[in-house]
Amino acid sequence: MLRGIRKASSNWLGKIVMAVVMGVLIVSFAVWGIADIFKGFGQSSLATIGKTEISTEQFRQIYTEKLQQLSRSFGRPLTPEQARAFGLDRQVLQQTIAEAALDEQARRMGLAQSQDEAMRQIYSDPNFAGLGGKFDPARFQATIRQFGYTEQRYLAERRRVGLRRQIVGAVSAGAEPPKVLIEALARFQNEQRSMEFVKLDAAQAGTIDPPSPEALAAYFEDHKTQFRAPEYRKLSFVVISPEEIGKWTEVSDEDAKKVFEQRRDQLGTPEKREVSQMFFPNEGEAQAARSRITSGTSFDDVAKERNLNLADVDLGMIAKNAIIDPAIADAAFSLQSGEVSQPVQGRFGVALVKVGKIEPGVTPTYESVAAQVKKEIATERARAKVNEIQNKMEDERSGGANVVEASQKLGLTPVTIEAVDRSGRTPDGQPVANIPRGLDVVSQAFNSDIGVDNEPIQFAGGYVWYDVLGITPSRERSLDEVRSQVEAKWREDQISSKLRTKATEMVQKVEQGGTLAAEAAAVGAKVETATGFRRDASLSGVPSAAITAAFRTPKDGVTQTPGTGGSEWIVLRVTDVTVPPIDMASDELKKLKETLQRALTDEQVAQYVTKIESEIGTSINAAAFAQVTGANN
């Protein structure tokens, strides 16, 4: 359980490694089944799984990085208490243990992946390809180094994940969701409703007299925390990334055209085909099956007779370079639509190949992709400069220069933000405009202090250095400072209260035999309608709360719900409920089946991991776990 793989899991490199685990080690292991194995032992070890030990410091690094990742998603730092409320501590521990358990099981089963196979995967990985589209050793080294790997460490981790994939694939093979479940979810997902509704707003609330000074002061005292001034920080930062440096580089058309010719096929959209394959023990059986197919028996019927399901034979709509077996790929892309190949000797046996729909490829012109190619060339050239500038920047920082001074000396352009709160807003309530999208420098600054020499943030293939220059503490504002805001909020609350009362009265009258049209006319509102919408619909002019309320209400039932903001209320009546017929052959149902199949796979793998954890023995140091996650503070 290396720190690097955790760090990489929030970026594209991590996806290279972790995607092959088929996603089952994220949600599946949130199921907690190890509470009875907490035991006390040495503080240096947090858990043992078979012969594998997870040190306290290892888990601290893993947990800290997951906490920071979640903080970036929320746009503000999360406290240990909030993280525990989300269950992050137990989920990270369970995932860490699950991965270690799969590694132990791979050793017990004697599974192995050759170094040649691991290297083949790396050589064919497009993320490590250079401008010519071929494996670039320099880019590979620079990329893995950026995420904390040595070549040996990255190769070892990739091989471990490959072994986990073997186990997961065997456990989940043949998982098939029940038809009754698919139909039930399809009905739930596709159910349609119609309704008539009335929007009540400030006009129906009547006159709202201004509050007396005493009433406003009392309201302010009761809601003072809503109007508190947040903590603000002044900070400076500078971004050094291939994209930023690439802007300084001019690329000629001559250079760009050379790369375009080398990568013409990659820049375009490749031809894709709907491919099915069926393997046989020998060529004789394959030829006999082909004879039956050409005589009228369908390819799918032959597959069913051989107890093969869709997942066993269907490769889907796929490009030639995405088919692992070259012989199968050549056969598939030599057939016409609807044709079945002669027996093909592939890597894994003799197969018949069938082609369905064909989507032609598109080859771009140089003019249509010139800007993209030039940008990629400039970025590629800039990668080498990033490390050079990084070293110079670190030298300047080591000499006592702050971010602004070091940046200016190196000819870089620093950014200074005079005041920003934890949510990334300035004192006037507007979002800070000059922070690159995806850069989490604000929450990092709120975890630092004035005068701290902060470690650079890795960002967009480069680095970001930042300094905290000043702190304005949070404070309570006086009523005079926020009087207009308090008055607006008081008025909003008054309107909301009156509208809720009026909506309740309208619902009661309609339930007693009145009509929504009559009740709307009585308050000067109009009746609107929405028809044939699903529960995930987004309708112009219809608040999402009204759609949700409609699916909680039976046909001809009447209900009320808040609308948009605090000064709108909705009264609605459901006029129709329809469940469309289920078409199991539709694309929508196929996607739903795939989603359920992934969920079923997750559950199977989770149960399997729980079983092997029990068999090989798992122990957790409760005291060390509490110390790392802050539960004992």
C-alpha positions in Angstrom: 0.0 0.0 0.0 2.3 2.6 -1.3 1.8 6.3 -0.8 2.3 7.0 -4.5 -0.6 4.9 -5.7 -2.9 6.8 -3.3 -1.6 10.2 -4.4 -2.0 9.2 -8.0 -5.6 7.9 -7.6 -7.0 11.5 -8.0 -5.4 12.1 -11.4 -5.0 10.5 -14.8 -1.9 8.5 -13.9 -3.7 6.9 -11.0 -6.5 6.0 -13.4 -4.0 4.1 -15.5 -3.1 2.0 -12.5 -6.5 1.8 -10.7 -8.9 1.5 -13.6 -7.7 -2.1 -14.2 -9.2 -3.0 -10.9 -12.5 -2.4 -12.6 -13.7 0.1 -10.0 -14.6 -2.5 -7.4 -12.2 -1.3 -4.8 -14.0 2.1 -4.2 -17.6 1.7 -3.3 -17.7 -2.0 -2.7 -15.5 -2.0 0.4 -17.6 0.7 2.1 -19.4 -2.3 3.6 -17.9 -2.6 7.0 -17.5 -6.1 8.4 -14.4 -6.1 10.5 -15.4 -4.3 13.7 -14.7 -7.4 15.8 -11.0 -7.7 14.8 -9.8 -4.4 16.4 -6.9 -5.4 18.7 -4.3 -3.4 20.5 -0.6 -3.8 19.6 2.5 -1.7 18.9 2.0 1.9 17.8 4.3 1.4 14.8 1.9 -1.0 13.1 -1.7 0.0 12.3 -2.9 -3.3 10.7 -1.7 -6.7 9.6 -3.3 -8.7 6.8 -1.8 -12.2 6.6 2.0 -11.5 6.3 1.5 -7.9 5.1 1.9 -5.1 7.6 0.5 -1.6 7.2 2.5 0.9 9.3 0.9 3.8 11.1 2.9 6.2 9.0 1.9 4.5 5.7 -1.8 4.8 6.7 -1.3 8.4 7.9 0.0 9.4 4.4 -2.8 7.5 2.6 -5.5 9.0 4.9 -4.2 12.6 4.7 -4.1 12.5 0.9 -7.7 11.1 0.7 -8.8 13.9 3.1 -7.1 16.5 1.0 -8.7 15.1 -2.1 -12.2 15.2 -0.5 -11.5 18.8 0.7 -10.7 19.9 -2.9 -14.1 18.4 -4.0 -15.9 20.4 -1.4 -13.9 23.5 -2.1 -12.9 24.0 1.6 -10.8 22.0 4.1 -12.6 19.3 6.1 -12.0 18.8 9.7 -11.2 15.3 11.1 -14.6 15.4 12.8 -16.4 16.0 9.4 -14.3 13.3 7.7 -15.4 10.8 10.3 -19.0 11.9 9.9 -18.7 11.1 6.2 -17.2 7.7 7.1 -14.0 8.5 5.3 -11.8 7.0 8.0 -13.4 3.6 7.9 -13.7 3.5 4.1 -10.1 4.3 3.5 -9.0 1.7 6.1 -11.3 -0.9 4.5 -10.0 -0.2 1.0 -6.4 -0.3 2.1 -7.0 -3.7 3.8 -8.9 -5.0 0.8 -6.0 -4.3 -1.6 -3.5 -5.9 0.8 -5.8 -8.9 1.1 -5.9 -9.3 -2.7 -2.1 -9.1 -2.8 -1.9 -11.8 -0.2 -4.3 -14.0 -2.1 -2.3 -13.6 -5.3 0.7 -14.9 -3.5 -1.2 -17.8 -2.0 -2.5 -18.7 -5.4 0.9 -18.5 -7.0 -0.3 -15.9 -9.6 2.4 -14.0 -11.4 2.7 -11.5 -14.3 5.9 -11.5 -16.2 8.1 -8.4 -16.5 7.8 -8.7 -20.3 4.0 -8.4 -20.1 4.1 -5.5 -17.7 6.6 -3.7 -20.0 4.4 -4.5 -23.0 1.5 -2.7 -21.3 3.6 0.3 -20.5 5.1 0.5 -24.0 1.5 0.5 -25.5 0.2 3.0 -23.0 -0.8 6.2 -25.0 -0.1 8.4 -21.9 3.6 7.6 -22.4 3.7 8.2 -26.1 5.8 11.1 -27.6 4.9 13.4 -30.4 5.4 10.6 -33.0 2.8 8.4 -31.2 5.5 5.9 -30.0 6.7 5.2 -26.5 8.9 8.0 -25.2 11.3 6.9 -22.4 11.9 10.5 -21.3 8.2 11.2 -21.0 7.7 8.0 -19.1 10.4 8.9 -16.6 9.3 12.5 -16.2 5.6 11.4 -15.7 6.2 8.8 -13.1 8.7 10.9 -11.3 6.2 13.7 -11.0 3.9 11.4 -9.1 6.5 10.0 -6.8 7.5 6.8 -8.5 10.8 5.3 -9.5 10.7 3.0 -12.6 11.1 -0.1 -10.4 8.4 1.0 -8.0 5.9 1.9 -10.8 6.5 -1.4 -12.5 6.0 -3.4 -9.3 2.8 -1.6 -8.5 1.5 -2.1 -12.0 2.2 -5.8 -11.8 0.4 -6.0 -8.4 -2.7 -4.3 -9.8 -2.5 -6.7 -12.8 -2.7 -9.7 -10.4 -5.6 -8.2 -8.5 -7.3 -7.8 -11.8 -6.9 -11.5 -12.5 -8.6 -12.4 -9.2 -11.4 -9.9 -9.6 -12.0 -11.0 -13.2 -12.3 -14.7 -12.1 -14.6 -13.8 -9.2 -16.9 -11.6 -11.3 -17.1 -13.8 -14.4 -20.6 -14.6 -15.5 -22.3 -12.1 -13.1 -25.8 -11.5 -14.5 -28.5 -9.2 -12.9 -31.9 -10.8 -12.5 -34.5 -9.9 -15.2 -37.0 -8.9 -12.5 -34.6 -6.4 -11.0 -33.9 -4.9 -14.4 -37.6 -4.5 -15.1 -38.3 -3.0 -11.6 -35.6 -0.4 -12.0 -36.7 0.3 -15.6 -40.2 1.0 -14.4 -38.9 3.3 -11.6 -36.6 5.1 -14.0 -39.0 5.5 -16.9 -42.2 6.3 -15.0 -43.8 9.5 -16.3 -46.0 11.9 -14.5 -48.1 15.0 -15.4 -49.2 17.7 -13.0 -50.9 21.1 -12.7 -49.3 23.5 -10.4 -49.4 27.1 -9.0 -46.5 29.2 -8.1 -47.0 31.5 -5.1 -44.5 34.3 -4.8 -44.2 37.7 -3.1 -47.3 39.0 -4.8 -49.4 36.4 -3.0 -47.8 37.1 0.3 -49.4 40.5 0.6 -47.9 43.6 2.1 -44.9 43.1 4.3 -44.5 46.1 6.6 -40.9 47.1 7.5 -39.7 45.6 10.8 -39.4 47.9 13.8 -35.9 48.6 15.0 -36.5 46.3 18.0 -37.8 43.5 15.8 -34.8 43.8 13.4 -32.3 43.9 16.3 -33.9 40.8 17.8 -33.8 39.0 14.5 -30.2 39.9 14.0 -29.3 38.5 17.5 -31.0 35.2 16.7 -29.3 34.9 13.3 -26.0 36.6 14.0 -23.8 33.7 12.9 -25.3 34.0 9.3 -23.9 37.5 9.0 -20.5 36.9 10.5 -17.5 38.1 8.5 -15.4 35.0 7.5 -11.6 34.8 7.9 -9.8 36.2 4.9 -6.2 35.6 3.7 -3.9 37.5 1.5 -1.8 35.2 -0.7 0.5 35.1 -3.7 1.2 32.2 -6.0 2.9 31.4 -9.3 2.1 28.5 -11.7 4.8 26.7 -13.7 3.3 24.1 -15.9 4.0 22.8 -19.5 0.8 24.5 -20.7 1.8 27.9 -19.2 5.4 27.6 -20.5 4.2 26.3 -23.8 2.5 29.7 -24.4 5.9 31.2 -24.7 6.9 28.9 -27.5 6.2 29.5 -31.2 5.7 26.4 -33.3 6.2 26.7 -37.1 3.8 25.1 -39.6 6.7 23.0 -40.9 7.2 21.4 -37.5 3.5 21.0 -37.0 2.9 19.4 -40.4 5.6 16.8 -39.7 3.9 15.7 -36.5 0.5 15.8 -38.2 1.7 13.3 -40.9 3.2 11.0 -38.2 0.0 11.1 -36.1 -2.7 11.5 -38.8 -4.4 8.2 -37.8 -4.4 9.1 -34.1 -5.7 12.6 -34.6 -8.7 11.3 -36.6 -11.6 9.2 -35.5 -10.8 5.5 -36.3 -13.2 3.2 -38.0 -15.3 1.3 -35.4 -17.1 -2.0 -35.9 -19.6 -4.0 -33.8 -17.6 -7.2 -33.2 -18.6 -10.5 -31.7 -16.2 -13.5 -31.2 -16.8 -17.1 -30.3 -13.9 -19.5 -29.4 -13.9 -23.3 -30.0 -11.7 -26.2 -28.9 -10.5 -26.8 -32.4 -10.9 -25.8 -36.0 -13.3 -28.6 -36.9 -15.9 -27.5 -34.3 -15.5 -23.9 -35.4 -16.0 -24.8 -39.1 -19.1 -26.9 -38.2 -20.6 -24.0 -36.3 -19.9 -21.6 -39.2 -21.7 -24.0 -41.5 -24.8 -23.9 -39.3 -24.6 -20.1 -39.1 -24.4 -19.7 -42.9 -27.4 -22.1 -43.2 -29.6 -19.9 -41.1 -28.8 -20.4 -37.4 -28.0 -17.1 -35.7 -24.6 -16.4 -34.2 -26.3 -15.7 -30.9 -28.2 -18.9 -30.9 -25.1 -20.9 -31.4 -23.5 -19.0 -28.5 -26.5 -19.8 -26.2 -26.3 -23.5 -27.1 -22.7 -23.4 -25.9 -23.7 -21.7 -22.6 -22.0 -18.4 -23.5 -23.6 -15.1 -22.5 -23.4 -11.7 -24.2 -20.3 -10.7 -22.2 -18.5 -13.8 -23.4 -18.9 -13.0 -27.1 -19.7 -9.3 -27.6 -16.8 -6.9 -27.9 -19.1 -4.0 -28.6 -18.4 -1.1 -31.0 -14.6 -1.1 -31.1 -11.7 0.2 -33.1 -9.1 -2.1 -34.6 -6.3 -1.1 -32.3 -8.4 -1.7 -29.2 -8.7 -5.5 -30.0 -6.0 -7.3 -28.1 -5.6 -10.2 -30.4 -4.1 -9.1 -33.8 -5.5 -12.1 -35.7 -9.1 -11.3 -34.4 -8.6 -7.7 -35.3 -7.4 -8.4 -38.8 -10.4 -10.8 -39.4 -12.9 -8.3 -38.0 -11.8 -5.5 -40.1 -11.7 -7.5 -43.3 -15.4 -8.5 -43.2 -18.5 -6.8 -44.5 -21.3 -5.9 -42.2 -23.3 -9.1 -41.2 -20.5 -11.5 -42.3 -19.0 -14.3 -40.2 -15.3 -15.2 -40.7 -13.7 -18.5 -41.5 -12.1 -20.1 -38.3 -9.3 -17.8 -37.1 -6.3 -19.0 -35.1 -5.9 -16.4 -32.4 -3.8 -16.1 -29.3 -6.4 -17.8 -27.1 -7.7 -20.5 -29.5 -9.7 -20.9 -32.7 -12.5 -18.4 -33.1 -15.3 -17.3 -35.4 -15.7 -13.5 -35.8 -18.9 -11.7 -36.7 -19.2 -8.0 -37.7 -22.4 -6.0 -37.2 -22.7 -2.2 -37.7 -19.7 -0.3 -39.2 -18.9 3.3 -38.3 -16.5 4.8 -40.9 -13.4 6.6 -39.6 -12.8 10.3 -40.2 -9.3 11.6 -41.2 -8.9 15.3 -40.3 -7.2 17.9 -42.5 -4.1 19.7 -41.2 -6.0 23.0 -41.1 -8.7 21.5 -38.8 -6.2 20.3 -36.2 -3.2 22.7 -36.7 -3.9 24.7 -33.4 -4.2 21.4 -31.4 -1.0 20.0 -32.9 0.9 23.2 -32.2 -0.3 23.4 -28.7 0.8 19.8 -28.1 4.2 20.4 -29.5 4.7 23.5 -27.5 3.6 21.7 -24.3 5.9 18.8 -25.1 8.8 21.1 -25.5 7.9 22.9 -22.3 8.0 19.7 -20.2 11.8 19.8 -20.2 11.8 23.4 -19.1 9.5 22.7 -16.1 12.2 20.8 -14.2 14.8 23.4 -15.0 12.6 26.3 -13.7 11.6 24.2 -10.7 15.2 23.8 -9.6 15.9 27.6 -10.1 12.8 28.4 -8.1 13.8 26.2 -5.3 17.2 27.7 -5.2 15.7 31.2 -4.9 13.3 30.0 -2.2 16.2 28.4 -0.3 18.0 31.8 -0.5 15.2 33.4 1.4 13.2 34.9 -1.5 9.4 34.8 -1.2 7.2 33.7 -4.1 6.8 37.2 -5.6 10.5 38.0 -5.4 11.6 34.6 -6.8 9.0 34.8 -9.6 10.0 38.2 -10.7 13.7 37.3 -10.7 13.0 34.3 -13.0 10.8 36.4 -15.3 7.6 34.7 -14.2 4.3 36.4 -13.4 3.0 35.9 -9.8 -0.6 36.4 -8.8 -1.5 38.2 -5.6 -5.0 38.0 -4.1 -5.6 40.7 -1.5 -8.4 38.9 0.4 -10.1 35.5 -0.1 -12.2 33.4 2.2 -12.2 29.6 2.5 -14.9 29.3 -0.2 -12.7 31.2 -2.7 -14.7 34.4 -2.6 -13.5 38.0 -2.1 -15.1 40.4 0.5 -17.7 41.5 -2.1 -18.9 37.9 -2.3 -17.6 37.3 -5.8 -15.5 34.2 -6.7 -11.8 35.0 -7.2 -11.3 35.2 -11.0 -7.5 34.6 -11.5 -7.1 31.1 -10.0 -6.7 28.5 -12.7 -9.5 26.0 -12.8 -8.8 22.9 -10.7 -6.0 24.6 -8.7 -6.7 24.1 -4.9 -4.4 26.9 -3.7 -7.0 28.5 -1.4 -7.6 25.6 0.9 -3.9 24.9 1.0 -3.3 28.5 2.1 -5.9 28.1 4.9 -3.9 25.1 6.1 -0.7 27.2 6.2 0.4 30.4 8.0 2.3 33.6 7.4 6.0 33.1 6.9 5.8 29.3 6.3 7.9 28.0 3.4 5.3 25.8 1.8 5.9 22.7 -0.3 4.9 23.4 -4.0 1.6 22.0 -5.2 1.7 19.6 -8.1 -0.6 20.9 -10.8 -1.2 20.3 -14.5 2.1 18.5 -15.0 4.0 21.3 -13.2 4.1 23.1 -9.9 2.6 26.0 -7.9 4.4 27.9 -5.2 2.4 30.0 -2.8 2.9 32.2 0.3 0.4 33.4 2.9 1.0 37.2 3.2 -1.7 38.2 5.7 -4.6 36.9 7.8 -7.8 38.8 8.7 -9.5 36.8 11.4 -13.2 36.0 11.3 -15.3 38.4 13.4 -18.9 39.3 14.3 -20.3 42.1 12.3 -22.4 44.8 13.8 -26.0 45.3 12.8 -25.1 48.7 11.1 -22.6 46.9 8.9 -25.1 44.4 7.5 -28.4 46.2 8.1 -29.5 45.9 4.4 -28.6 42.1 4.3 -30.5 41.5 7.6 -33.6 43.4 6.4 -33.6 41.4 3.1 -33.3 38.1 5.0 -36.0 39.1 7.5 -38.3 40.0 4.6 -37.6 36.7 2.8 -38.4 34.7 6.0 -41.7 36.7 6.4 -42.7 36.0 2.8 -41.8 32.3 3.1 -43.9 32.0 6.3 -47.0 33.6 4.7 -46.7 31.6 1.5 -46.4 28.4 3.4 -49.6 29.2 5.4 -51.4 30.1 2.2 -50.2 27.0 0.4 -51.4 24.8 3.3 -54.9 26.4 3.1 -55.1 25.9 -0.7 -54.2 22.2 -0.3 -56.9 21.7 2.3 -59.5 23.3 0.1 -58.6 21.3 -3.0 -58.7 18.1 -0.8 -62.2 19.1 0.4 -63.5 19.2 -3.2 -62.3 22.5 -4.6 -60.3 23.0 -7.8 -56.8 24.2 -8.1 -57.9 26.7 -10.8 -60.4 28.3 -8.5 -58.0 28.5 -5.6 -55.3 30.0 -7.9 -57.8 32.6 -9.2 -58.7 33.6 -5.7 -55.1 34.6 -4.9 -54.3 36.1 -8.3 -52.1 33.3 -9.5 -52.3 31.1 -12.6 -52.3 27.4 -13.1 -49.5 25.9 -15.1 -49.0 22.4 -16.4 -46.1 20.0 -17.0 -46.8 16.7 -18.8 -44.9 13.4 -19.4 -41.9 14.1 -17.3 -39.6 11.6 -15.6 -38.2 11.9 -12.1 -34.8 13.0 -13.5 -36.3 15.7 -15.7 -35.1 19.3 -15.8 -38.0 21.5 -17.0 -37.8 25.2 -17.8 -39.9 27.2 -15.4 -40.5 24.1 -13.1 -38.5 24.0 -9.9 -36.8 20.6 -9.3 -38.5 20.5 -5.9 -41.9 20.3 -7.6 -40.8 17.4 -9.8 -39.6 15.5 -6.7 -42.8 16.3 -4.9 -44.9 15.0 -7.8 -43.2 11.6 -7.6 -44.0 11.4 -3.9 -47.7 12.1 -4.5 -50.3 9.6 -5.9 -52.5 10.3 -8.9 -55.0 13.1 -8.1 -53.2 13.8 -4.9 -52.4 17.4 -3.9 -49.3 18.6 -2.1 -47.1 21.7 -1.5 -43.3 22.3 -1.6 -40.9 25.2 -1.4 -39.9 26.6 -4.8 -36.8 28.5 -5.8 -35.2 30.4 -3.0 -37.2 31.4 0.1 -39.8 33.6 -1.5 -41.6 31.0 -3.7 -44.0 28.1 -2.8 -45.6 25.6 -5.1 -49.0 23.9 -4.8 -49.5 21.0 -7.2 -51.8 18.2 -8.2 -50.7 15.0 -10.0 -53.0 14.5 -12.9 -51.5 11.4 -14.5 -49.1 8.5 -13.9 -47.8 6.4 -16.8 -45.3 3.6 -16.9 -44.1 3.0 -20.6 -43.7 -0.6 -21.8 -40.3 -2.1 -21.2 -38.2 -2.9 -24.2 -35.3 -5.1 -23.1 -33.6 -4.7 -26.5 -33.4 -0.9 -26.2 -30.0 0.9 -25.7 -31.4 2.4 -22.5 -32.1 -1.0 -21.0 -28.7 -2.4 -22.1 -27.0 0.5 -20.3 -29.1 -0.1 -17.2 -28.2 -3.8 -17.3 -24.5 -2.9 -17.6 -24.8 -0.6 -14.6 -26.5 -3.4 -12.5 -23.9 -5.9 -13.7 -21.1 -3.6 -12.4 -22.9 -3.3 -9.1 -23.4 -7.0 -8.9 -19.7 -7.5 -9.6 -18.8 -5.0 -6.9 -20.9 -7.0 -4.4 -19.4 -10.3 -5.4 -15.9 -9.0 -5.0 -16.7 -7.3 -1.7 -17.9 -10.7 -0.3 -14.9 -12.5 -1.7 -12.5 -10.0 -0.1 -14.3 -10.2 3.2 -13.9 -14.0 3.0 -10.2 -14.0 2.3 -9.6 -11.3 5.0 -11.1 -13.8 7.4 -9.1 -16.7 6.2 -5.7 -15.1 6.2 -6.3 -13.2 9.4 -6.7 -9.4 9.8 -5.8 -7.3 12.9 -6.2 -3.6 13.4 -4.6 -1.4 16.0 -7.6 0.6 17.3 -5.4 3.1 19.2 -3.2 3.8 16.2 -6.2 4.1 13.9 -7.8 6.6 16.3 -4.6 8.6 16.5 -4.2 9.0 12.8 -7.9 9.9 12.2 -8.1 12.3 15.2 -10.8 10.2 17.0 -8.9 10.4 20.3 -8.6 14.2 20.2 
